[in-house]
C-alpha cells in the first residue's frame, strides 16, 4: 500500500464470478485484505521502491523470513504453488489450456480448503507476532503467484487484485498492470519434497 494507505476491500462478486474457482479465489482475496487491514500488515515495508517483480521484491521486505524457516504448512503451500507454476507453464507451452486450468483449480482448492482453514487461528490471534507475519507473507505470495498464473484466464479479476495488493504497496516502482509483468516462474528452491505429504498428515 502507498504510505498511509491500506488495502481496499474487494467489491462483491458480480454475475461473472460464478465458478467455484473464482468464488474461492475471491474469498481468499477478501480474507487477506480484511485481516491485513486489521493488523496493519504491509508486504513492502522498507522495500517500497523495489523494481523487481513483486514475487521477487517481497523477499527484501522487512519482516520477511526465509521460507525454509517457516511452518510445515507454509512450506507445503508455497511448494504446491511452485509445482503448479511449473505445470501450468509446461501445459501452456504445449497449448494444453484445459490441463493448465485444472492445475490452477487444484491449487486454489489447496490454498482455500487446506492452508487457509488450518491457518485461521494464526490470523485471529492478537498482535502481530512473527508466526502471524509469516502467515501473511505466505498467503500474500501464494495468492499473487496464483493470480499471476491465472491472469490469461481471468484478466479483469487478476488486474483488480494486482492494483490493490501490488500497486497500493509498491506504487510506481512496479509495472502499472499485471499484464505487463513477467509471467511467474517456479522457484525451484521452494519446492519442498518432504512437505508434499502434509495433506495426508493433517
N, C-alpha and C positions, 0 to 999 in steps of 0.2 A: 504494500500500500504506500501511497505517497505520504510524505511527512505529515503527521497529524491526521491521516485518513484511516479508513478501515475498509474491510471487505463489504461490499453491498450485498444485501440479501437477494438471492436469485428470484426472479419473477416466477409466479406459479406456472406450472407446465400447461401449455396450451394443447389444443387437439392434436397437434403434430406429434407430440411426445406420447405415443400410445403403446409402444412396445415395452416389454419387460426390461430390456436392456437400457433403454433411455430413461425409464422411470427409476430404475436402480441407480443409474449414474447420476441423475439429478438429485436423488435422495442423499447420496454420498456427498455431493457438492454442497447441498443445503446443510448437512451435518457439520461439515468442515467450516463453512462460513459462520454459522451460528456460534459454535463453541470457540473458534479462533477469535471472534469479536469479543465474546465474554471474557476471555483470558488475555486479550491484547496481544495475541501471537502474531508475529510477522515473519515471513520466510526470508527476509532480506536485511536484518539488522547489521549495520556496519559494512554492508556489501551492496548498497543500493545502486551504485554506478557501474556494476559489472556488465560488460558487454558480451559475456559468454552466454551460450544458450542456457535457458533457465534451469534445465535438468543438470547442467554442469555448474552454473553460477551458485546454485543453492549450497554447494559443498563448502563455499567460503563464508557462509553467513555465520554470524555469532550464535552460538548455541547448538550448531550442527555437530553431531558426533559421528564418527566412522560407523558404518552400518554393522561391521563385524562385532562391535561392542554393544549393540542393542539386543533387545529381547529376541527369543527364537521366533516369535510371531512376526515381529518387524522384519527380520531377515528372510523369513519364509515368503511374505507377500511381495517384497521387493525382488526376490529371486524369481517368483512367479511372473512378475511384470517383465523382467528381462527375458525370460523364456518365451513369453508371448510376443515381445518385441522382435525376437529372432524369428519366431514362427510366422508372424504377420508379414515381415519384410520378405521372407522366402516365398510365402504364398502370393503376395502381390507381384513379386518379380516374375512369377510363373502365370500371372493373370488368374489365379485361383481366388477370386473375390469372396466366394461363399466360405471357403476354408478360413480366410483371414477374418471374416466377420464372426465366425463361430469361435475362433480363438479369443476374440475380444469379448464376446458374450460370456465365455467361461471365466475370464479373469475378473470381469466386473462382478460376476456371481461370487467368486472367491473373496474379493475385496469387501463386498456387502455382507454376505452370509457367514463368512468365516472370520475375516480380520476385524471388521467394524463391530460386529456383535460381541466379539470376545475382547474388545478393547474399550468398550463404553465406560467401564468403571475407571479407567485411566483418565478419560476426558471429563468425567463427572467429579473427580477428586478435587479438593480445594487446592488453591495455589497453583504454581507453575514449576513444579519440580522437574528435574532432568528427564525422568522417565516419561512424563507427560509431554515435554518438549520433543522428545524422540518420537512419540506417537504422532504429534502434529507434523513433524518433518516427514515421517514415513507416509502418512496419509496424503500430505500435500504432493510429495514426489510421485507416489503411486498414481494418484488421480490425474496429475498433469501429464504423466507419461502415457497413460491410457487415453486421455483426451487428445494428445498429440497423435497417437497412433490411429485414433478413430476419426480424426479431422476430415479425411476424404469421404467418410460415410455420413457424418453429422456436422457439416461445415458451420452452420449457424450457431448451434449449441456450443461447439468447440470454441468458436470465436467469443461467445459470451463468457465462457469460463476463463479463457485466456485474458480478456480485457479486465476482468475482475480480480483474478488471482495473480496475474503477472504484471500487467501494465500499472495497476494500482500500487504494487510493491516496488517495482524497479523503474517505473516511469519510462522516459525516453531512451534509456540505455538498452532496452530490449526492442526487438522488431515490433512495429506497430500492429501486426496481425499474426495470428498463429500460422496462417497460410504463407507467411514469409519466413518462417523458422525452418531450420533443417529438420528433416524427419527424424524422430527419435531412433537412436541406435542402441542396441543392447549393451549394457555394461557387463562385460564378462566377469569382472571381479565380484559382482554382486550375486552371481549365480551360486547358490549355496546348496550343494547336493544333499548334505545331511538334513537340511531343513525341509526338504521335499516330503519327508514323512510326517510332518507336523499335522497335516489334515487327517491322518489316520490315528494320531495320538491324542487328539483333543475332541 
